[in-house]
Amino acid sequence: MRRNLAIRDLMGPLERWAFLDPVGEWLSTKVSGLLAPGAVKTALSGTVLGHPLHPVLTDVPIGALTAATIFDVLGGEAGGDTADALTVLGLLSVAPTAVTGLSDWADTVDTERRLGLIHALANAGSSALYFAALVSRRSGSRGLARVFSVAGLGVLATSGYIGGHLVFARGWGVDHTVFDEPPQDWTRVAREADLQPDSPVLAQAAGYGVLLYSHGGSVHAIAARCTHAGGPLNEGEVDGELCVTCPWHGSRFRLDNGSVARGPATAPQPAFDVRRADGNIEVRVRPDIG
């Protein structure tokens, strides 16, 4: 059977560029040190929005710079001023967009880290080309400005494709529990004797991992796999506010309802109703989640 060539096939070689790993490791360590879990990281992650902030911000530089190229190429002499204004807007919007992207990228590893680094370098290259176009227009070299502008758009489009590949092909930034099937009906997951007060327990409900936590006579249950990047919440620490911290990237979730108390996670954990029956612990996903 003939196989259609897909552009995404070109991503394979980029994903294997292991020579980028030392740079990626060094830079991600620096970024993680500057953006440790806390209020700033939570804001940059887009926790309050319910999904990552970075893709929202990318619309501004992509839209402005693309329009700048259109006015540069098709707007004639009169389009130069508009292209200038759009280029300035696009370049100014790159900074906050890049910061949110770096914050997200710092939590990646391996293939995603390599692709994210290439994505960032391409964005930097595109910005440099658009800046060169701006300088050229200001100096009266419209022809050279058009060359820089078109080249910048090409690099920007390539970078955008890589960013999309990270999300749609590699699953970065998506809710890691969204395709799992939590139990809709009451399902036995443990015996009461298996639970120790104030100690996380990993249970299975028909193959779905559930974190059980007994405290003050009540049992709380949320999905055991972190929505942010799939980390094992059953290995995390539970604090006095009954929030569990993911051991991978520091997201905090409330055990009573699964809501996000601190980013970088943006999606809440699926939460479960719990009941005791004949010495067993049974759970079912809450109706507003399932």
Residue pairs with C-beta under 8 A, 6 or more apart in sequence:
7 161
8 165
8 169
11 115
11 162
11 165
11 169
14 114
14 115
14 118
14 162
15 111
15 114
15 115
17 114
17 118
18 114
20 113
20 114
20 117
20 118
21 113
21 114
23 117
24 113
24 114
24 116
24 117
25 113
27 117
28 105
28 106
28 108
28 113
31 102
31 103
31 105
31 106
32 106
32 107
35 41
35 44
35 102
35 103
35 106
36 250
37 249
37 250
37 251
37 252
37 262
37 263
37 264
38 262
41 103
41 250
41 262
41 263
41 264
42 48
42 262
42 263
42 264
43 53
43 263
44 53
44 99
44 100
44 103
44 104
44 263
45 52
45 53
45 100
45 103
45 104
45 263
45 264
45 265
45 266
46 52
46 53
46 54
46 56
46 100
46 263
46 266
47 260
47 262
47 263
47 264
47 265
47 266
49 56
49 266
50 266
50 267
51 173
51 266
51 267
52 100
52 104
52 173
52 266
53 100
54 97
54 100
54 101
54 103
54 104
54 173
55 163
55 167
55 173
57 93
57 96
57 97
57 100
58 97
58 160
58 163
60 89
60 90
60 93
60 97
61 90
61 91
61 93
61 94
61 97
61 156
62 156
62 160
63 90
64 86
64 87
64 89
64 90
64 93
65 86
65 87
65 90
65 91
65 126
65 130
65 152
65 153
65 156
66 153
66 156
67 86
68 82
68 83
68 84
68 86
68 87
68 90
68 130
68 133
68 149
69 83
69 149
69 150
69 152
69 153
71 79
71 80
71 82
71 83
71 86
72 79
72 80
72 83
72 133
72 137
72 142
72 145
72 146
72 149
72 150
73 146
73 149
73 150
75 82
75 83
77 142
80 137
80 142
80 145
83 133
83 137
83 145
83 149
84 134
84 137
84 138
87 130
87 131
87 133
87 134
87 149
88 134
90 130
91 127
91 130
91 131
91 134
94 123
94 127
98 120
98 123
101 116
101 119
101 120
101 123
102 120
103 264
104 116
104 172
104 173
104 264
105 113
105 116
105 117
105 120
107 228
107 229
107 248
107 249
107 264
108 116
108 172
111 170
112 166
112 170
112 172
115 162
115 165
115 166
115 170
116 166
116 172
118 162
119 159
119 162
119 163
119 166
122 155
122 156
122 158
122 159
122 162
123 156
123 159
125 155
126 152
126 153
126 155
126 156
126 159
127 152
129 148
129 149
129 151
129 152
129 155
130 148
130 149
130 152
132 148
133 145
133 146
133 147
133 148
133 149
133 152
134 145
136 142
136 144
136 145
136 148
137 145
166 172
166 173
167 173
167 174
175 227
175 267
176 225
176 226
176 227
176 228
176 229
176 230
177 223
177 225
177 227
177 267
177 269
177 270
178 227
178 267
180 208
180 223
180 225
180 270
181 206
181 208
182 205
182 208
182 223
182 270
182 272
182 285
182 289
182 290
183 205
183 206
183 208
183 272
183 283
183 284
183 285
184 284
184 285
184 290
185 284
186 275
186 277
186 282
186 283
186 284
187 205
187 206
187 282
187 283
187 284
188 277
188 280
188 281
188 282
189 203
189 204
189 205
189 210
189 212
189 221
189 281
189 282
189 283
190 201
190 203
190 212
190 280
190 281
191 279
191 280
191 281
192 276
192 279
192 280
192 281
193 279
194 201
194 203
194 281
195 201
195 212
195 214
195 219
195 281
196 214
197 214
197 215
198 213
198 214
198 215
198 238
199 213
199 214
200 211
200 212
200 213
200 233
200 234
200 235
200 236
200 238
200 244
201 211
201 212
201 213
201 214
201 234
202 209
202 210
202 211
202 212
202 224
202 232
202 234
203 209
203 210
203 211
203 212
203 224
203 281
203 283
204 210
205 283
208 223
209 223
209 224
209 225
209 234
210 221
210 222
210 223
210 224
210 272
210 283
211 221
211 222
211 223
211 224
211 233
211 234
211 244
211 255
212 219
212 220
212 221
212 274
212 281
213 219
213 220
213 221
213 238
213 242
213 244
213 255
214 220
215 242
215 255
218 274
219 274
219 276
219 281
220 242
220 255
220 256
220 274
221 271
221 272
221 273
221 274
221 283
222 233
222 244
222 253
222 255
222 258
222 269
222 270
222 271
222 272
223 233
223 258
223 269
223 270
223 271
224 232
224 233
224 234
225 231
225 232
225 233
226 232
226 233
226 246
226 248
226 249
226 251
226 253
226 265
226 269
227 251
227 265
227 266
227 267
227 268
227 269
228 246
228 248
228 249
228 251
228 264
228 265
228 266
228 267
229 248
229 249
231 246
231 247
231 248
231 249
231 251
232 247
232 248
233 244
233 246
233 253
233 269
235 247
236 244
236 245
236 246
236 247
237 244
237 245
237 247
238 244
238 245
238 255
239 245
239 252
241 254
241 261
242 254
242 255
242 256
243 252
243 253
243 254
243 255
243 261
243 262
244 252
244 253
244 255
245 251
245 252
246 252
246 253
246 265
249 264
249 265
250 262
250 264
251 260
251 262
251 263
251 264
251 265
252 260
252 261
252 262
253 259
253 260
253 261
253 265
253 268
253 269
254 261
256 271
257 268
257 271
258 268
258 269
258 270
258 271
258 289
259 268
259 269
260 266
260 267
260 268
270 285
270 286
270 289
270 290
271 285
271 286
271 289
272 283
272 284
272 285
272 286
273 283
273 284
273 285
273 286
274 281
274 282
274 283
275 281
275 282
275 283
276 282
284 290
